[in-house]
Amino acid sequence: MTELRLRKLPDRTPVRMTVNLSPELNQALLDYAALYGEVYGQAEPLAELVPAMLASFLEGDRAFARWRREHVGRTP
């Protein structure tokens, strides 16, 4: 079988998740979205911002990355 330099792409099927937010957190997210729109000149829905925010948080957590390498065998 031929091996390509590009490996097979991982599963990219979105996973739907429902969460409950406190009114304060919801308002903070709405405020963040408003500021995002002011800074970048383009409004984005929370449904697009929240996954990016979570990914950024996880990527920036060095203790989590270290734990994940040790226990899961892959990096975020």
N, C-alpha and C positions, 0 to 999 in steps of 0.2 A: 504494500500500500504506500502511496506517495505521502510524504510528510510535508506539510506546509509550514512556513515560518509563523504564520498566524494560526494560533490554536483555535479550536472550536469555541465559538462564543458561548458564554454562560447563559443560563435561563434568564430571560429578561421579562418574564410575565409579571406584571404588577401584582402586588398583594394588597388587598383592601383591608384597612384596619379602622375600626371605630374606637374613638377615645372620648372620654368625658373631660371637659376642661372647666376649671373654676371660672366664674365671671371675670375675675381679675386677670387671669392668664389669657382668656379670650380677648379682653380689651388690650392687653399688652401686645398680643400678636397682631391685632388690627392696627394698633399704633405703629408697630414695626413695619407693617406693610405700607402704611401711609408714608413713613419716612423713606422706605425703600423706593417708592414711587417718586418722591421728591429728589432723592440723590441720583437715581439713574434715569429719571425722566420717562419712566414706563411703569405703569401699575402692573402688579402680578397678583393673581389670586393666592389666598392662603394655601390652597390645595397644592400649589406649586412651590411656595416658599417653605412650608413646614418640612417636607422631606429633605430639601436642601439644607435647612437649618440643622436637622437631626444628623445628617451625614457629616456636616462640618463639625458639629460637636463631637461626634464619635471619632472622626479622623484626628481631631486635636487632643484627644485624651490619651496621653502617653501611657498611663498605667493600664488602661483598657487594651491598648495595642500590644503591650508587653504580655499581659495576661492571655490575650487571644492567641498570640504566637505560641505561647507555652502550652495552652490547653486545647486549642482548636487546630493549631498547626498552619494557620494562615494569617495574613495581615489584613486589616480592614482597608 
